Amino acid sequence: MTHNIGKKSPPWKTFLYRLLIFICTVGLIVYFMPRDVKFNYQFDLDKPWKYGQLIATFDFPIYKPDEVVKHEQDSILAHFQPYYNIDKEVSKAELQQLRSDYQTSLRELLPNQDYYTYLQRTLTEIYNAGIISNENLSELQKDSTNGIMVIDDKVADQVSINKIYSIRDAYIHLLNADTAHYNPDILRRCSLNDYLTPNLIYDEERTNTAKEEIFDTYSWAIGLVQSGEKIVERGEIIDSKKYNILESLRKESINRSESQKEKMLMLAGQLLFTIIFIGLFIVYLIIYRKQYFRDRNTLLMIFTQMVLFCVLTELFVANNLLSVYILPYVMMPVITRTFLDSRTAFMSFAVTILLCSITLRYPYEFILVQFAAGLTAIYSLKELSQRSQIFRTGFVVALTYLAVFFAYELFTENDFSKMNRTNYIYLTISGFLVLFAYPLLFLFEKAFGYTSNVTLIELSNTNNPLLRRLSELAPGTFQHSMQVSNLVFDAATNIGANGQLARTGALYHDIGKMENPAFFTENQGSATNPHQALSYEQSAQVVISHVTDGLKLAEKSNLPKVIKEFITTHHGAGKTKYFYISWKNEHPGEEPDNSLFSYPGPNPFTAEQAILMMADAVEAASRSLQEYTEDNIDQLVDKIIDAQVAEGYFNSCPITFQNIQTVKDVFKSKLKSMYHPRIKYPELK
């Protein structure tokens, strides 16, 4: 998998960038680490105690279990009655409004004054009993509250909820309190709802104070453990009683560790732990993978994944969300292996898992399971080129998860009935989530400037619009590019370079010739050579322009930068030798303007680019051979590549003389296969 190498920045800027990534990585990981746990023992109900004998070092109460506390408090609150204030001004205002309306409008609606008297009397009774809002009534019914405390002139009286009115109940009572003397239909026309307003106001402050007074007298403990008392032995099964004592010890330890000094010490420990592991990974990069350490985007990509999985783990633990086993940690080595290499994928994954483990209850089993799955993912994904490989990896990772966790439980539990079946479900889901690494690869490509093998394979499809156009406008160039792509793939594979990258780069290296196809020999056929009407300088400029034209087409088609680099480097900073030598021959003793005959460059800076330069020159020259004998092909390959080496084209490439000799041998073998004599078929006499 490939990455685009950008221009070098000043050393101080590069140093500051790396330092910033380091600080941000450490800072984010440590920031989300939980710091509210001082009790360092991990335990579960009906499982053996994994540590030595535990002795109490201080007196502490044995707290009631949470479910018992909740049940008892719910029972207490079931008899609790909230406080309400009765607002007498409400009834005065509404009765005054009734009198005013009777004088202006109600007199015409009511048959006689008795109706008004009835309404006034009944409203007074309702307001004396109290009207409560629908929202407050719903809350009381939801909590199964039977009564409330009504405060009238600083005196609280208990009132049954059945004796107070809601707006609806008050309205119905007004209509039906005396149907024998007052017609409900007539009363309905009086808009009685306008005179009904809640006058019982919830007193939240007094209610909360009353609750606190009740809970202040509540006993949270059911016993006491004294200092020096044995709590649990090594290997002892933790029953419900022991579990409750250990939980009480944990709670008390947390309460005793809330001082600022102890929190700062815990923070310092987490910070030091994270700095050590992140620092060790950076040392690995400096010693073994300098190219990754020097590249900004590579550092950012690796540390982004580290932060992401560490923060997710810490959030899951802090908020008690499902289980961390559901998180697809294996995505990290899959993505890193796709773009970088196996060793870096494993090292970054190992550091991440160790950082995640310090926040977990059972770090050892977590590390064992994740390491096994991570190694399996790296082994199964040697080179991602097909979607089916991700499916296979997800399936194999899920099996590894289940097998390792099952093996761990076999020798720790020794009882099938005590196995944690829920974790098997989580681990299976985690294996399935690995499939989402495939769409994430596309996002990582765009975000960090990488090009995966999947993208290279898609680009090398000859039905790609750009390649199809090349085959139509410049068929000779297209055939040349196809031949070169076959040569570079075999050569790159033989020296351990990226064969797919070299092949894709070869297919696009000459796309600029589409702009002026007739000026290139492979596209001319028997037609007149247009160079005959141009000077050598003009011809050279036309030929050189296929590099810049190709770059423009690549930009327009959004080709990855790593493919554009093949276009700019396949001639390096060399010269158009045909026109340069022709000019020199016609102007003996004179020196031309070299810039008119020189390609813009740069020279190749990767092994794949160097192989393309060799293959491009060899394939083009092989077409000029008069006779395709083994000696002629051997001499041609040696002559062209040795000349390129002598001119220093490969000085900036990570390629050795041994690699170059291997490339020569591959080219010779391939060209001999391409140009070997065919059997002459006999004619029918």
C-alpha positions as CSV (number, residue, x, y, z in Angstrom):
1,M,0.0,0.0,0.0
2,T,1.3,3.4,-0.9
3,H,1.5,6.8,0.6
4,N,2.3,10.2,-0.9
5,I,5.6,11.7,0.3
6,G,5.3,15.4,0.5
7,K,7.8,18.2,0.4
8,K,10.2,18.4,3.3
9,S,9.5,21.0,5.9
10,P,12.0,22.9,8.0
11,P,13.4,20.8,10.8
12,W,11.9,22.9,13.5
13,K,8.5,22.7,12.0
14,T,8.8,19.0,11.6
15,F,9.9,18.7,15.3
16,L,7.0,20.8,16.5
17,Y,4.5,18.8,14.5
18,R,5.7,15.5,15.9
19,L,5.7,17.0,19.4
20,L,2.2,18.2,19.0
21,I,1.0,14.8,17.8
22,F,2.7,13.2,20.8
23,I,1.2,15.6,23.3
24,C,-2.3,15.4,21.8
25,T,-2.2,11.6,21.8
26,V,-1.0,11.3,25.4
27,G,-3.3,14.1,26.5
28,L,-6.5,12.7,25.0
29,I,-5.9,9.2,26.2
30,V,-5.1,10.3,29.8
31,Y,-8.0,12.8,29.9
32,F,-10.6,10.1,29.3
33,M,-9.0,7.6,31.7
34,P,-11.3,7.0,34.8
35,R,-9.7,8.3,38.0
36,D,-12.4,7.5,40.5
37,V,-11.2,4.0,41.4
38,K,-8.6,3.4,44.0
39,F,-9.6,-0.2,44.8
40,N,-7.2,-2.2,42.6
41,Y,-8.7,-5.7,43.0
42,Q,-11.0,-7.2,40.4
43,F,-13.7,-9.7,41.4
44,D,-17.0,-11.2,40.3
45,L,-19.8,-13.1,41.9
46,D,-19.4,-16.9,42.0
47,K,-15.8,-16.7,40.8
48,P,-12.6,-17.4,42.7
49,W,-10.5,-14.7,44.4
50,K,-7.4,-14.4,42.2
51,Y,-5.2,-12.6,44.7
52,G,-3.6,-13.5,48.0
53,Q,-5.3,-13.3,51.4
54,L,-7.0,-10.0,51.9
55,I,-7.0,-8.4,55.4
56,A,-8.9,-5.2,56.3
57,T,-6.5,-2.3,57.0
58,F,-9.2,-0.1,58.5
59,D,-12.7,-0.3,59.9
60,F,-15.4,0.0,57.4
61,P,-19.2,-0.6,57.3
62,I,-20.8,-3.4,55.3
63,Y,-23.2,-1.5,53.0
64,K,-26.5,-2.9,52.0
65,P,-26.6,-4.1,48.4
66,D,-27.8,-1.6,45.9
67,E,-30.9,-3.5,45.1
68,V,-31.8,-3.7,48.8
69,V,-31.2,0.0,49.3
70,K,-33.4,0.8,46.3
71,H,-36.2,-1.5,47.5
72,E,-36.2,0.0,51.0
73,Q,-36.0,3.6,49.8
74,D,-38.9,2.9,47.3
75,S,-40.9,1.5,50.2
76,I,-40.2,4.6,52.3
77,L,-41.1,6.9,49.4
78,A,-44.3,5.0,48.7
79,H,-45.7,6.5,52.0
80,F,-44.1,9.9,51.5
81,Q,-46.5,12.8,50.9
82,P,-45.1,15.9,49.0
83,Y,-45.9,19.4,50.1
84,Y,-48.2,21.9,48.3
85,N,-49.0,25.5,49.1
86,I,-52.6,26.7,48.8
87,D,-52.8,30.0,47.0
88,K,-55.9,31.8,48.3
89,E,-55.5,34.7,45.9
90,V,-56.4,32.4,43.0
91,S,-59.9,31.7,44.3
92,K,-60.4,35.4,45.1
93,A,-59.4,36.4,41.6
94,E,-61.6,33.8,39.9
95,L,-64.7,34.5,42.0
96,Q,-64.2,38.2,41.3
97,Q,-64.0,37.4,37.6
98,L,-67.2,35.4,37.9
99,R,-69.0,38.4,39.4
100,S,-67.7,40.7,36.8
101,D,-68.8,38.4,33.9
102,Y,-72.2,37.9,35.4
103,Q,-72.8,41.7,35.3
104,T,-71.7,41.9,31.6
105,S,-72.6,38.7,29.9
106,L,-73.6,35.7,32.0
107,R,-76.8,37.4,33.2
108,E,-78.2,37.0,29.6
109,L,-77.2,33.3,29.5
110,L,-78.5,32.2,32.9
111,P,-82.3,31.8,33.5
112,N,-82.1,33.4,36.9
113,Q,-79.8,34.6,39.7
114,D,-79.9,31.2,41.4
115,Y,-77.6,29.8,38.8
116,Y,-75.0,32.5,39.6
117,T,-75.4,31.8,43.3
118,Y,-74.9,28.1,42.6
119,L,-71.8,28.7,40.6
120,Q,-70.3,31.0,43.3
121,R,-71.0,28.6,46.1
122,T,-69.7,25.5,44.2
123,L,-66.5,27.3,43.1
124,T,-65.8,28.3,46.7
125,E,-66.2,24.7,47.8
126,I,-63.9,23.5,45.0
127,Y,-61.2,26.0,45.8
128,N,-61.4,25.3,49.5
129,A,-60.8,21.6,48.7
130,G,-58.0,22.6,46.2
131,I,-57.3,22.3,42.5
132,I,-54.1,20.7,41.3
133,S,-52.5,20.9,37.8
134,N,-52.8,17.9,35.5
135,E,-49.0,17.5,35.4
136,N,-48.8,17.3,39.2
137,L,-51.7,14.9,39.4
138,S,-50.0,12.6,36.8
139,E,-46.8,12.6,38.9
140,L,-48.7,11.7,42.1
141,Q,-50.6,8.9,40.3
142,K,-47.3,7.6,38.7
143,D,-45.7,7.4,42.2
144,S,-48.9,5.8,43.7
145,T,-49.1,8.7,46.2
146,N,-52.3,8.5,48.3
147,G,-52.2,12.0,49.8
148,I,-50.4,15.3,50.0
149,M,-49.5,17.8,52.7
150,V,-51.3,21.1,52.1
151,I,-49.7,24.2,53.7
152,D,-52.3,26.8,54.8
153,D,-51.0,29.7,56.9
154,K,-47.8,27.8,57.8
155,V,-49.8,24.8,59.0
156,A,-49.5,21.6,57.0
157,D,-52.5,19.3,56.9
158,Q,-52.7,15.9,55.3
159,V,-55.2,15.7,52.5
160,S,-56.2,12.6,50.6
161,I,-55.6,12.8,46.9
162,N,-59.2,11.7,46.3
163,K,-60.5,14.9,48.0
164,I,-58.7,17.4,45.7
165,Y,-59.7,18.3,42.2
166,S,-58.0,18.4,38.8
167,I,-59.2,20.9,36.3
168,R,-61.3,18.2,34.6
169,D,-62.8,16.9,37.9
170,A,-63.7,20.5,38.9
171,Y,-65.4,21.2,35.6
172,I,-67.5,18.0,35.9
173,H,-68.4,18.8,39.5
174,L,-69.6,22.2,38.5
175,L,-71.9,20.7,35.9
176,N,-73.3,17.8,37.9
177,A,-73.3,18.9,41.5
178,D,-77.0,19.6,41.5
179,T,-78.6,18.4,38.2
180,A,-82.0,18.4,39.8
181,H,-82.1,22.2,40.0
182,Y,-79.5,23.4,37.5
183,N,-79.5,22.3,33.9
184,P,-75.9,21.2,32.8
185,D,-76.6,22.2,29.2
186,I,-77.2,25.8,30.4
187,L,-74.1,25.7,32.5
188,R,-71.9,24.5,29.6
189,R,-72.6,27.8,27.8
190,C,-70.9,29.7,30.5
191,S,-67.3,28.8,29.7
192,L,-66.7,27.4,33.2
193,N,-63.1,26.5,32.4
194,D,-62.3,30.2,32.5
195,Y,-62.9,30.2,36.3
196,L,-60.8,27.1,37.0
197,T,-57.1,27.6,37.9
198,P,-54.9,25.4,40.0
199,N,-54.5,26.9,43.5
200,L,-52.3,24.0,44.9
201,I,-48.7,24.9,44.1
202,Y,-46.0,22.3,44.5
203,D,-43.4,23.2,47.1
204,E,-40.2,21.6,45.7
205,E,-37.8,23.0,48.4
206,R,-39.9,21.8,51.3
207,T,-40.6,18.4,49.7
208,N,-36.8,17.8,49.1
209,T,-36.0,18.9,52.7
210,A,-38.5,16.4,54.0
211,K,-37.0,13.6,51.9
212,E,-33.5,14.4,53.1
213,E,-34.7,14.3,56.7
214,I,-36.1,10.9,56.1
215,F,-33.0,9.6,54.4
216,D,-30.8,11.1,57.1
217,T,-32.3,8.6,59.5
218,Y,-31.9,5.7,57.0
219,S,-29.3,3.1,57.8
220,W,-27.0,2.3,54.9
221,A,-25.1,-0.5,56.7
222,I,-25.9,-4.0,57.9
223,G,-22.6,-4.7,59.7
224,L,-19.0,-3.7,60.3
225,V,-15.6,-5.1,59.4
226,Q,-12.8,-4.2,61.8
227,S,-9.2,-3.5,61.0
228,G,-7.2,-6.7,60.9
229,E,-10.2,-8.9,60.1
230,K,-9.7,-11.4,57.3
231,I,-12.0,-10.7,54.4
232,V,-11.2,-13.5,51.8
233,E,-8.6,-16.2,51.1
234,R,-6.8,-16.9,47.8
235,G,-8.9,-19.1,45.6
236,E,-12.0,-18.8,47.7
237,I,-15.3,-18.6,45.7
238,I,-16.9,-15.2,46.2
239,D,-20.5,-15.8,47.3
240,S,-23.1,-13.0,47.7
241,K,-22.0,-12.2,51.2
242,K,-18.3,-11.9,50.4
243,Y,-19.1,-10.0,47.2
244,N,-21.1,-7.4,49.3
245,I,-18.2,-7.0,51.8
246,L,-15.7,-6.5,48.9
247,E,-18.1,-4.0,47.3
248,S,-18.3,-2.2,50.6
249,L,-14.5,-2.1,50.8
250,R,-14.3,-0.7,47.3
251,K,-16.8,2.0,48.0
252,E,-15.1,3.0,51.2
253,S,-11.7,3.0,49.5
254,I,-13.0,5.4,46.9
255,N,-14.5,7.6,49.6
256,R,-11.1,7.7,51.4
257,S,-9.2,8.5,48.1
258,E,-11.0,11.7,47.2
259,S,-8.3,14.0,48.4
260,Q,-6.7,16.2,45.8
261,K,-3.2,14.8,46.5
262,E,-4.3,11.2,45.8
263,K,-6.1,12.2,42.6
264,M,-2.9,14.0,41.4
265,L,-0.8,10.9,42.1
266,M,-3.2,8.7,40.2
267,L,-3.2,11.2,37.3
268,A,0.7,11.2,37.4
269,G,0.7,7.4,37.2
270,Q,-1.6,7.3,34.2
271,L,0.3,10.0,32.5
272,L,3.7,8.2,33.0
273,F,2.2,4.9,31.9
274,T,0.9,6.4,28.7
275,I,4.1,8.4,28.0
276,I,6.2,5.3,28.4
277,F,4.2,3.1,25.9
278,I,3.7,5.9,23.3
279,G,7.4,6.8,23.7
280,L,8.4,3.1,23.1
281,F,6.4,3.0,19.9
282,I,8.0,6.2,18.7
283,V,11.4,4.7,19.4
284,Y,10.4,1.7,17.3
285,L,9.5,4.0,14.4
286,I,12.8,5.9,14.7
287,I,14.9,2.7,14.7
288,Y,13.0,0.5,12.3
289,R,10.6,2.6,10.3
290,K,12.2,6.0,9.8
291,Q,10.2,6.7,6.7
292,Y,7.0,6.5,8.7
293,F,8.4,8.7,11.5
294,R,9.4,11.4,9.0
295,D,6.0,11.4,7.3
296,R,3.4,13.6,9.0
297,N,0.3,11.9,7.7
298,T,1.5,8.4,8.6
299,L,2.1,9.5,12.2
300,L,-1.3,11.2,12.3
301,M,-3.0,8.1,10.9
302,I,-1.4,5.7,13.4
303,F,-2.0,7.9,16.5
304,T,-5.5,8.8,15.4
305,Q,-6.4,5.1,15.6
306,M,-4.7,4.7,19.0
307,V,-6.6,7.6,20.4
308,L,-9.9,6.5,18.9
309,F,-9.8,3.0,20.4
310,C,-8.4,4.1,23.8
311,V,-11.0,6.8,24.2
312,L,-13.8,4.4,23.1
313,T,-12.6,1.8,25.7
314,E,-12.5,4.4,28.5
315,L,-16.0,5.7,27.6
316,F,-17.4,2.2,27.6
317,V,-15.8,1.5,31.0
318,A,-16.7,4.9,32.6
319,N,-20.4,4.7,31.5
320,N,-20.8,0.9,31.8
321,L,-21.9,0.5,28.2
322,L,-22.3,-3.1,27.2
323,S,-18.8,-4.7,27.1
324,V,-15.5,-3.6,25.5
325,Y,-15.4,-6.9,23.8
326,I,-17.9,-5.6,21.3
327,L,-15.4,-3.0,20.1
328,P,-13.7,-4.1,16.8
329,Y,-10.1,-3.5,18.0
330,V,-8.9,-5.7,15.1
331,M,-9.9,-2.9,12.7
332,M,-6.7,-1.1,13.7
333,P,-4.2,-3.7,12.5
334,V,-6.3,-4.4,9.4
335,I,-6.2,-0.7,8.4
336,T,-2.6,-0.2,9.3
337,R,-1.5,-3.4,7.5
338,T,-3.4,-2.3,4.4
339,F,-1.5,1.0,4.2
340,L,1.8,0.2,5.9
341,D,3.3,-3.2,6.9
342,S,2.7,-6.1,9.2
343,R,5.3,-5.3,11.9
344,T,4.1,-1.7,12.3
345,A,0.5,-2.9,12.3
346,F,1.3,-5.3,15.2
347,M,3.4,-2.8,17.2
348,S,0.8,-0.1,17.0
349,F,-2.0,-2.6,17.9
350,A,0.0,-4.0,20.8
351,V,0.6,-0.6,22.3
352,T,-3.1,0.3,21.9
353,I,-4.3,-2.9,23.6
354,L,-1.9,-2.4,26.5
355,L,-3.1,1.2,27.0
356,C,-6.7,0.1,26.9
357,S,-6.1,-2.8,29.3
358,I,-5.3,-0.6,32.3
359,T,-8.9,0.6,32.5
360,L,-10.4,-2.9,32.5
361,R,-11.5,-5.3,35.2
362,Y,-9.8,-8.3,33.7
363,P,-6.8,-6.9,31.7
364,Y,-5.1,-10.3,31.3
365,E,-7.9,-12.1,29.4
366,F,-8.5,-9.0,27.4
367,I,-4.9,-8.8,26.2
368,L,-4.8,-12.5,25.4
369,V,-7.9,-12.5,23.4
370,Q,-7.1,-9.3,21.5
371,F,-3.4,-10.2,20.7
372,A,-4.5,-13.5,19.3
373,A,-7.2,-11.9,17.1
374,G,-4.8,-9.1,16.0
375,L,-2.2,-11.6,14.9
376,T,-4.8,-13.6,13.0
377,A,-6.0,-10.5,11.2
378,I,-2.5,-9.6,10.1
379,Y,-1.7,-13.1,8.9
380,S,-5.0,-13.5,7.0
381,L,-4.7,-10.1,5.3
382,K,-1.3,-10.3,3.6
383,E,-2.4,-8.0,0.8
384,L,-5.9,-6.6,0.5
385,S,-7.0,-6.7,-3.2
386,Q,-10.5,-8.1,-3.0
387,R,-13.6,-7.5,-0.9
388,S,-13.9,-11.2,-0.1
389,Q,-10.6,-11.0,1.9
390,I,-12.2,-8.7,4.4
391,F,-15.1,-11.2,4.8
392,R,-12.6,-14.0,5.3
393,T,-10.7,-11.9,7.8
394,G,-13.8,-11.1,9.8
395,F,-14.8,-14.8,9.9
396,V,-11.4,-16.0,11.0
397,V,-11.1,-13.2,13.6
398,A,-14.5,-14.2,15.1
399,L,-13.4,-17.8,15.3
400,T,-10.1,-16.8,17.0
401,Y,-11.9,-14.6,19.5
402,L,-14.3,-17.5,20.5
403,A,-11.6,-20.2,20.6
404,V,-9.1,-18.2,22.7
405,F,-11.8,-17.0,25.1
406,F,-13.2,-20.5,25.4
407,A,-9.7,-21.9,26.1
408,Y,-9.2,-19.2,28.8
409,E,-12.4,-20.0,30.5
410,L,-11.7,-23.7,30.5
411,F,-8.6,-23.4,32.7
412,T,-10.0,-20.6,34.9
413,E,-13.6,-21.8,35.5
414,N,-13.4,-25.6,35.1
415,D,-17.2,-25.5,34.9
416,F,-19.3,-25.0,31.8
417,S,-22.2,-23.6,33.8
418,K,-20.1,-20.6,35.0
419,M,-18.9,-19.6,31.6
420,N,-19.8,-16.0,30.5
421,R,-22.0,-16.7,27.5
422,T,-22.7,-13.0,26.9
423,N,-19.1,-12.3,26.1
424,Y,-19.3,-14.9,23.3
425,I,-22.1,-12.9,21.7
426,Y,-20.1,-9.7,22.0
427,L,-16.9,-11.2,20.5
428,T,-19.0,-12.6,17.5
429,I,-20.4,-9.1,16.9
430,S,-16.9,-7.6,17.1
431,G,-15.7,-10.1,14.5
432,F,-18.6,-9.0,12.3
433,L,-17.8,-5.3,12.7
434,V,-14.4,-5.9,11.2
435,L,-16.3,-5.9,7.8
436,F,-16.8,-2.2,8.2
437,A,-13.0,-1.7,7.8
438,Y,-13.6,-1.9,4.1
439,P,-15.6,1.4,3.8
440,L,-13.3,3.0,6.4
441,L,-10.3,2.4,4.1
442,F,-11.8,4.8,1.6
443,L,-12.1,7.5,4.3
444,F,-8.6,6.9,5.4
445,E,-7.3,7.2,1.9
446,K,-9.0,10.6,1.4
447,A,-8.1,11.8,4.9
448,F,-4.4,10.8,5.0
449,G,-3.4,10.6,1.3
450,Y,-3.0,6.9,1.0
451,T,-3.7,4.6,-1.9
452,S,-4.8,1.1,-1.2
453,N,-4.4,-2.0,-3.4
454,V,-8.1,-2.0,-3.9
455,T,-7.9,1.5,-5.4
456,L,-5.0,0.5,-7.6
457,I,-6.8,-2.5,-8.9
458,E,-9.8,-0.4,-9.7
459,L,-7.6,2.1,-11.5
460,S,-5.8,-0.6,-13.5
461,N,-9.1,-1.7,-15.1
462,T,-8.7,-0.9,-18.8
463,N,-12.4,0.1,-18.9
464,N,-11.5,3.1,-16.8
465,P,-12.6,6.2,-18.9
466,L,-9.0,7.6,-19.0
467,L,-7.5,4.3,-20.2
468,R,-10.3,3.7,-22.7
469,R,-9.8,7.2,-24.1
470,L,-6.0,6.5,-24.4
471,S,-6.7,3.3,-26.3
472,E,-8.9,5.2,-28.8
473,L,-6.8,8.3,-29.3
474,A,-3.3,6.8,-29.0
475,P,-3.6,3.0,-29.6
476,G,0.2,2.6,-30.0
477,T,0.9,4.3,-26.7
478,F,-1.8,2.2,-25.1
479,Q,-0.2,-1.0,-26.3
480,H,3.2,0.3,-25.2
481,S,1.8,1.0,-21.7
482,M,0.3,-2.4,-21.5
483,Q,3.6,-4.1,-22.3
484,V,5.4,-1.9,-19.8
485,S,2.9,-2.7,-17.1
486,N,3.6,-6.4,-17.6
487,L,7.3,-5.9,-17.4
488,V,7.2,-3.7,-14.2
489,F,4.8,-6.0,-12.4
490,D,7.0,-9.1,-12.7
491,A,10.2,-7.1,-12.0
492,A,8.7,-5.3,-8.9
493,T,7.4,-8.6,-7.5
494,N,10.8,-10.2,-7.9
495,I,12.6,-7.6,-5.8
496,G,9.9,-7.3,-3.2
497,A,8.5,-4.0,-4.4
498,N,4.8,-3.2,-4.8
499,G,3.9,-4.9,-8.1
500,Q,0.3,-3.6,-8.3
501,L,1.5,0.0,-7.7
502,A,4.1,-0.4,-10.5
503,R,1.6,-1.9,-12.9
504,T,-1.0,0.9,-12.3
505,G,1.6,3.6,-12.6
506,A,2.8,2.1,-15.9
507,L,-0.7,2.2,-17.3
508,Y,-1.0,5.9,-16.7
509,H,2.6,7.1,-17.2
510,D,2.1,8.2,-20.9
511,I,-1.5,9.5,-20.8
512,G,-0.2,12.9,-21.8
513,K,0.5,11.6,-25.3
514,M,-3.3,11.7,-26.0
515,E,-3.0,15.5,-26.5
516,N,-0.6,15.1,-29.5
517,P,-0.6,11.4,-30.4
518,A,0.7,11.8,-33.9
519,F,4.0,13.2,-32.7
520,F,5.0,9.9,-31.1
521,T,6.4,7.1,-33.2
522,E,4.2,4.3,-31.9
523,N,1.1,6.1,-33.1
524,Q,2.4,7.3,-36.5
525,G,2.2,4.1,-38.6
526,S,2.9,4.9,-42.3
527,A,1.7,8.5,-42.0
528,T,4.0,11.5,-42.5
529,N,6.1,12.4,-39.5
530,P,5.0,15.8,-38.2
531,H,8.4,16.4,-36.7
532,Q,9.8,17.0,-40.1
533,A,8.1,20.5,-40.1
534,L,9.6,21.4,-36.7
535,S,13.0,22.4,-35.4
536,Y,14.8,20.1,-33.0
537,E,14.0,22.4,-30.1
538,Q,10.3,22.5,-31.1
539,S,10.1,18.8,-31.4
540,A,11.8,18.3,-28.1
541,Q,9.3,20.6,-26.4
542,V,6.3,18.7,-28.0
543,V,7.7,15.4,-26.7
544,I,8.5,16.9,-23.3
545,S,5.0,18.3,-23.0
546,H,3.5,14.8,-22.7
547,V,4.7,14.8,-19.1
548,T,3.0,18.1,-18.2
549,D,0.0,17.3,-20.3
550,G,-0.3,13.9,-18.5
551,L,-0.1,15.6,-15.1
552,K,-3.0,18.0,-16.1
553,L,-5.1,15.0,-17.2
554,A,-4.3,13.2,-14.0
555,E,-5.4,16.2,-12.0
556,K,-8.6,16.5,-14.0
557,S,-9.4,12.8,-13.4
558,N,-8.5,13.0,-9.7
559,L,-5.8,10.3,-9.9
560,P,-4.0,9.7,-6.6
561,K,-0.8,11.7,-6.1
562,V,1.2,8.4,-6.1
563,I,0.1,7.7,-9.7
564,K,0.9,11.3,-10.7
565,E,4.5,10.7,-9.5
566,F,5.0,8.0,-12.1
567,I,4.0,10.5,-14.8
568,T,6.6,13.1,-13.6
569,T,9.4,10.6,-12.9
570,H,9.3,8.1,-15.7
571,H,11.8,10.3,-17.7
572,G,13.3,11.9,-14.6
573,A,15.4,15.0,-15.4
574,G,16.8,13.3,-18.5
575,K,17.0,14.7,-22.0
576,T,15.1,13.9,-25.3
577,K,18.2,12.3,-26.6
578,Y,17.1,11.9,-30.2
579,F,16.6,15.6,-30.7
580,Y,19.4,16.6,-28.4
581,I,22.0,14.5,-30.3
582,S,20.6,15.5,-33.7
583,W,21.0,19.1,-32.8
584,K,24.6,18.5,-31.5
585,N,25.5,16.7,-34.7
586,E,24.3,19.7,-36.8
587,H,26.0,22.3,-34.6
588,P,29.5,20.8,-33.9
589,G,31.4,22.7,-31.2
590,E,28.2,24.5,-30.0
591,E,26.2,23.9,-26.8
592,P,22.4,24.0,-26.9
593,D,20.1,25.5,-24.3
594,N,19.8,22.3,-22.2
595,S,16.4,23.4,-20.7
596,L,14.8,23.1,-24.2
597,F,15.8,19.4,-24.4
598,S,15.3,18.4,-20.7
599,Y,12.4,16.8,-18.9
600,P,11.1,18.6,-15.8
601,G,11.8,15.7,-13.5
602,P,12.3,14.8,-10.8
603,N,14.3,11.6,-11.0
604,P,12.6,8.5,-9.5
605,F,12.6,8.3,-5.7
606,T,10.9,4.9,-5.2
607,A,11.9,1.4,-6.4
608,E,8.6,1.2,-8.4
609,Q,9.3,4.5,-10.2
610,A,12.9,3.3,-11.0
611,I,11.6,0.0,-12.4
612,L,9.1,2.0,-14.6
613,M,11.9,4.2,-16.0
614,M,13.9,1.1,-16.9
615,A,10.9,-0.7,-18.4
616,D,9.8,2.3,-20.4
617,A,13.1,2.8,-22.1
618,V,13.8,-0.9,-22.7
619,E,10.3,-1.6,-24.2
620,A,10.5,1.4,-26.5
621,A,14.0,0.5,-27.6
622,S,13.2,-3.1,-28.2
623,R,10.9,-2.2,-31.0
624,S,13.8,-0.8,-33.0
625,L,15.8,-4.1,-33.0
626,Q,16.4,-5.4,-36.5
627,E,16.7,-9.0,-35.2
628,Y,15.3,-10.4,-32.0
629,T,18.0,-12.8,-30.9
630,E,18.9,-13.6,-27.3
631,D,22.2,-11.8,-27.5
632,N,20.6,-8.7,-29.1
633,I,18.0,-8.5,-26.3
634,D,20.6,-9.1,-23.5
635,Q,22.8,-6.4,-25.0
636,L,19.9,-3.9,-25.4
637,V,18.7,-4.3,-21.8
638,D,22.2,-4.1,-20.3
639,K,23.1,-1.1,-22.4
640,I,20.0,1.0,-21.6
641,I,19.9,0.3,-17.9
642,D,23.6,0.6,-17.3
643,A,23.4,4.0,-19.0
644,Q,20.6,5.1,-16.7
645,V,22.6,4.0,-13.7
646,A,25.7,5.8,-14.9
647,E,23.8,9.0,-15.4
648,G,22.6,8.9,-11.8
649,Y,18.9,8.5,-12.3
650,F,18.6,6.1,-9.4
651,N,20.7,7.9,-6.9
652,S,17.7,8.8,-4.8
653,C,16.0,5.4,-5.0
654,P,15.9,2.7,-2.3
655,I,17.1,0.2,-4.9
656,T,20.3,-1.9,-4.9
657,F,22.6,-3.1,-7.6
658,Q,21.4,-6.6,-6.9
659,N,17.8,-5.4,-7.4
660,I,18.8,-3.8,-10.7
661,Q,20.4,-7.0,-11.9
662,T,17.2,-8.9,-10.9
663,V,15.2,-6.4,-12.9
664,K,17.5,-6.9,-15.9
665,D,17.0,-10.6,-15.8
666,V,13.2,-10.3,-15.6
667,F,13.2,-7.9,-18.6
668,K,15.4,-10.2,-20.7
669,S,13.3,-13.2,-19.9
670,K,10.0,-11.4,-20.7
671,L,11.3,-9.8,-23.9
672,K,12.6,-13.1,-25.2
673,S,9.2,-14.6,-24.5
674,M,7.5,-11.8,-26.3
675,Y,9.7,-11.8,-29.4
676,H,10.7,-15.5,-29.8
677,P,10.3,-16.9,-33.3
678,R,6.9,-18.5,-34.2
679,I,6.6,-21.8,-36.0
680,K,5.9,-21.2,-39.7
681,Y,2.7,-23.0,-40.6
682,P,2.8,-25.1,-43.9
683,E,0.6,-24.2,-46.8
684,L,-1.9,-26.7,-48.2
685,K,-0.7,-27.9,-51.6
